[in-house]
Amino acid sequence: MARSLRDWLALSPLPRLEARLLWQQVLGVSRAWLIAHDADQPDAEQACAYQALEARRLAGEPMAYILGHREFWSRDFHVSPAVLIPRPDTELLVECGLQAIAGVPSPCVLDLGTGSGIVAISIALDRPDAQVRATDCSQAALDVAEMNARALGAKLLFSHGNWYDSQLDSEHYDLIVSNPPYIDSQDTHLVQGDLRFEPQGALTDGADGLSDLRCIVQGAVAHLRPGGALCVEHGWDQAAAVRALFHSSGFSDAVSLRDLAGIERVTWGRLPA
Ligand SMILES: C[S@@+](CC[C@H](N)C(=O)[O-])C[C@H]1O[C@@H](n2cnc3c(N)ncnc32)[C@H](O)[C@@H]1O
């Protein structure tokens, strides 16, 4: 029996917002259109396409992968299962990075582990005078980042490789930013919820959660200019350990910033000038 869109929304086992977003995706329409046309009856092909998306969601697949995009720093980014889904917390990393280069003309910026490119692209678009390089060890992730840079009109350089082993210049950068994998490989959250669907290599370092942060902080010293800044995102319980890494690696200071939930989420510091 044919059903109206209103009935489809009312009868869906999904939260109404998710069912509405899936219908918008199937029909390629806006929220306003859907509300105005809620008495319309989708045809069999559209109903079938909706049911396929609904089944994926009911199996736990994150909405961002089903819809293929996610908003970050007020821009829309393409995402695929090759990349971490952008998190609102990571906006603090962008904010911190932009502040660190506020007084630097034409800064050189390096984003290590760029994933979908959200951090590098946000900085490049907000600081069009900056020369931004984005790296990742996953070519599939770099493909997504390059697609986002093209779609958003950001000019960036991309390189493939393992952290600093990506044809980078030494003592060149005014700012290094990174949101590396920092979840302990034994953390049971890795096999629960949305995390099950995200690339494991984007989530965990395969060790204690600090090994990539250690490599990034220690390696920054050889790649930053004197007075250059490093900003890293980390886990809720890692701030003290990360500040200690900054101090032992030669940074003159290390300050941790709290996210909207009050958790120390980003640590940053500068090399002596
Ligand atoms: C937590 S995700 C962050 C992605 C993106 N910057 C963001 O904030 O959404 C970490 C990224 O680091 C990359 N990565 C993991 N190990 C790496 C390595 N050894 N060298 C370079 N990139 C690495 C992963 O492929 C992934 O894209």
The ligand as an SDF file (V2000), in Angstrom:
LIG
                    3D

 27 29  0  0  0  0  0  0  0  0999 V2000
   42.3410   10.7520   14.3720 C   0  0  0  0  0  0  0  0  0  0  0  0
   42.5040   10.7450   12.6060 S   0  0  0  0  0  0  0  0  0  0  0  0
   42.4070   12.5020   12.3230 C   0  0  0  0  0  0  0  0  0  0  0  0
   41.9080   12.8850   10.9680 C   0  0  0  0  0  0  0  0  0  0  0  0
   41.6030   14.3810   10.8150 C   0  0  0  0  0  0  0  0  0  0  0  0
   42.8030   15.1790   11.0280 N   0  0  0  0  0  0  0  0  0  0  0  0
   40.5150   14.7810   11.7750 C   0  0  0  0  0  0  0  0  0  0  0  0
   40.8240   15.4960   12.7490 O   0  0  0  0  0  0  0  0  0  0  0  0
   39.3650   14.3890   11.5820 O   0  0  0  0  0  0  0  0  0  0  0  0
   44.2190   10.3720   12.4270 C   0  0  0  0  0  0  0  0  0  0  0  0
   44.7630   10.3470   11.0180 C   0  0  0  0  0  0  0  0  0  0  0  0
   46.1550   10.0370   11.1040 O   0  0  0  0  0  0  0  0  0  0  0  0
   46.4900    9.1520   10.0660 C   0  0  0  0  0  0  0  0  0  0  0  0
   47.6690    8.3810   10.4930 N   0  0  0  0  0  0  0  0  0  0  0  0
   47.7170    7.3090   11.3250 C   0  0  0  0  0  0  0  0  0  0  0  0
   48.9800    6.8710   11.4590 N   0  0  0  0  0  0  0  0  0  0  0  0
   49.7550    7.6810   10.6830 C   0  0  0  0  0  0  0  0  0  0  0  0
   51.1490    7.7200   10.4080 C   0  0  0  0  0  0  0  0  0  0  0  0
   52.0080    6.8410   10.9530 N   0  0  0  0  0  0  0  0  0  0  0  0
   51.6040    8.6880    9.5720 N   0  0  0  0  0  0  0  0  0  0  0  0
   50.7370    9.5840    9.0050 C   0  0  0  0  0  0  0  0  0  0  0  0
   49.4010    9.5960    9.2380 N   0  0  0  0  0  0  0  0  0  0  0  0
   48.9120    8.6570   10.0780 C   0  0  0  0  0  0  0  0  0  0  0  0
   45.2540    8.2860    9.8750 C   0  0  0  0  0  0  0  0  0  0  0  0
   45.2360    7.6940    8.5850 O   0  0  0  0  0  0  0  0  0  0  0  0
   44.1310    9.3000   10.1050 C   0  0  0  0  0  0  0  0  0  0  0  0
   43.7210    9.8930    8.8970 O   0  0  0  0  0  0  0  0  0  0  0  0
  1  2  1  0
  2  3  1  0
  2 10  1  0
  3  4  1  0
  4  5  1  0
  5  6  1  0
  5  7  1  0
  7  8  2  0
  7  9  1  0
 10 11  1  0
 11 12  1  0
 11 26  1  0
 12 13  1  0
 13 14  1  0
 13 24  1  0
 14 15  1  0
 14 23  1  0
 15 16  2  0
 16 17  1  0
 17 18  1  0
 17 23  2  0
 18 19  1  0
 18 20  2  0
 20 21  1  0
 21 22  2  0
 22 23  1  0
 24 25  1  0
 24 26  1  0
 26 27  1  0
M  CHG  2   2   1   9  -1
M  END
$$$$
